[in-house]
Every structure is written in structure tokens, then in C-alpha cells.
Amino acid sequence: MFLIMKMKLHIAMGIILGLLMASGIWLAAHPPQGVSVALQSPPTPQPIHVNVVGAVAHPGPYELDENSRVADAVEAAGGFVAEVNKNSVNLATHVENEQELYIPYKVGFVPDKN
């Protein structure tokens, strides 16, 4: 009885292996047609123009990428000056193209008009 079961198992495994080999041979002889995979590169950020004015070291126009935030604009403008009112600046806010970004001074401080 044990020999018959063992023989049936060997026959079943032989059939399965034969089918796998036959399918591999068939696939090798008949490769898929017209199948292509296109790899996409990540989009390149577009430049935007932001005019930074107020309590920064070097106020003026700057070119940043479209994913920039207020922190990036302040960094491009040389950082804050000592008289900045940091409590009213949200550094995580995105900046928009052609935006004028005003960084406020401390209350009561009047900057020189050079």
C-alpha cells in the first residue's frame, strides 16, 4: 500500500515538473509582443519668483523652486535680522509665484529708509 502511494506521488510530481518545463519552453519560444515598461522620472520643480521684503538681511527678488516655503525664502534673503517679529511668521507656509513676502519687524521698530 505504501509503495503504491509513493509511486502515485512520484507520478504526480513528474507530471507537474513536466508541465512547468513545457510552459517554460513555450514561453521562451513565444516571448510577449509589444510589451514595454516606461520609467518616469520625477517632475523637475519649476522656478518661481518671490520678492522678500522686511526684516531680512538682504531684501529683494529671489528665484526659488515651486515647492519652496517661507523658510526657504528667508534663507535665500540671508536670514532674519535681530529686529524681526518671529511670532508672526509661519515658516512652513508655501510661497507662490510672483508673491511679495513681507517679514514683519518687532512692534514699534521703524526701519531706516536707506
ChimeraX attribute file (.defattr): number of C-alpha atoms within 10 A of each C-alpha:
attribute: neighborCount
match mode: 1-to-1
recipient: residues
	/A:1	6
	/A:2	7
	/A:3	8
	/A:4	9
	/A:5	10
	/A:6	11
	/A:7	12
	/A:8	12
	/A:9	12
	/A:10	12
	/A:11	12
	/A:12	12
	/A:13	12
	/A:14	12
	/A:15	12
	/A:16	12
	/A:17	12
	/A:18	12
	/A:19	12
	/A:20	12
	/A:21	12
	/A:22	12
	/A:23	12
	/A:24	12
	/A:25	11
	/A:26	11
	/A:27	11
	/A:28	10
	/A:29	9
	/A:30	9
	/A:31	9
	/A:32	9
	/A:33	6
	/A:34	6
	/A:35	7
	/A:36	7
	/A:37	6
	/A:38	6
	/A:39	6
	/A:40	6
	/A:41	6
	/A:42	6
	/A:43	6
	/A:44	8
	/A:45	11
	/A:46	11
	/A:47	14
	/A:48	17
	/A:49	18
	/A:50	22
	/A:51	17
	/A:52	22
	/A:53	18
	/A:54	18
	/A:55	23
	/A:56	24
	/A:57	16
	/A:58	17
	/A:59	19
	/A:60	15
	/A:61	18
	/A:62	16
	/A:63	16
	/A:64	20
	/A:65	17
	/A:66	16
	/A:67	13
	/A:68	19
	/A:69	17
	/A:70	20
	/A:71	17
	/A:72	17
	/A:73	24
	/A:74	22
	/A:75	13
	/A:76	19
	/A:77	20
	/A:78	12
	/A:79	16
	/A:80	18
	/A:81	14
	/A:82	12
	/A:83	16
	/A:84	18
	/A:85	16
	/A:86	15
	/A:87	8
	/A:88	11
	/A:89	14
	/A:90	11
	/A:91	14
	/A:92	11
	/A:93	11
	/A:94	14
	/A:95	23
	/A:96	18
	/A:97	15
	/A:98	13
	/A:99	13
	/A:100	15
	/A:101	19
	/A:102	14
	/A:103	21
	/A:104	18
	/A:105	20
	/A:106	15
	/A:107	9
	/A:108	6
	/A:109	11
	/A:110	9
	/A:111	10
	/A:112	5
	/A:113	4
	/A:114	3
